[in-house]
Amino acid sequence: MIGPRFFAEALAEYEDAVVYYEKREEGLGARLIQEFDEAVALALEYPKRSPRFVRCP
């Protein structure tokens, strides 16, 4: 099974968000990572519950 793929810009924004939240409060960046990973896992487990986009920019 192939894992999810993300645009480079999306990954950079995600990484920036993790750093931002971790600076605001210790552990908050880690919580963002955990929540994101759980959301991605759910989308992979139940792909038909998420909208499917035919074309991406």
C-alpha positions as CSV (number, residue, x, y, z in Angstrom):
1,M,0.0,0.0,0.0
2,I,1.3,3.4,-0.9
3,G,1.1,6.1,1.8
4,P,-0.2,9.6,1.4
5,R,1.6,12.1,-0.8
6,F,1.6,15.8,0.0
7,F,2.7,18.8,-2.0
8,A,6.0,20.3,-0.9
9,E,4.3,23.5,0.0
10,A,1.8,21.7,2.2
11,L,4.5,19.9,4.1
12,A,6.4,23.2,4.6
13,E,3.3,24.8,6.0
14,Y,2.7,21.8,8.2
15,E,6.2,21.9,9.6
16,D,6.0,25.7,10.1
17,A,2.8,25.2,12.1
18,V,4.4,22.5,14.3
19,V,7.2,24.9,15.1
20,Y,4.8,27.8,15.7
21,Y,2.6,25.9,18.1
22,E,5.5,24.4,19.9
23,K,6.9,27.9,20.5
24,R,3.5,29.0,21.8
25,E,3.3,26.2,24.3
26,E,5.5,23.2,25.0
27,G,3.9,20.0,23.8
28,L,1.4,21.8,21.5
29,G,3.5,21.1,18.4
30,A,3.6,17.4,19.3
31,R,-0.2,17.4,19.8
32,L,-0.6,18.8,16.3
33,I,1.5,16.0,14.9
34,Q,-0.5,13.4,16.8
35,E,-3.8,14.9,15.6
36,F,-2.6,15.2,12.0
37,D,-1.3,11.6,12.0
38,E,-4.7,10.3,13.4
39,A,-6.6,12.2,10.8
40,V,-4.5,10.9,8.0
41,A,-4.8,7.3,9.4
42,L,-8.6,7.6,9.4
43,A,-8.6,8.9,5.8
44,L,-6.5,6.0,4.7
45,E,-8.6,3.5,6.7
46,Y,-11.9,4.8,5.3
47,P,-11.1,6.4,2.0
48,K,-14.7,6.5,0.8
49,R,-15.7,8.8,3.7
50,S,-13.5,11.6,2.4
51,P,-14.2,13.7,-0.7
52,R,-12.2,12.7,-3.7
53,F,-10.7,15.4,-5.9
54,V,-10.2,14.5,-9.5
55,R,-7.9,17.4,-10.4
56,C,-5.4,19.1,-8.2
57,P,-3.7,22.4,-9.0
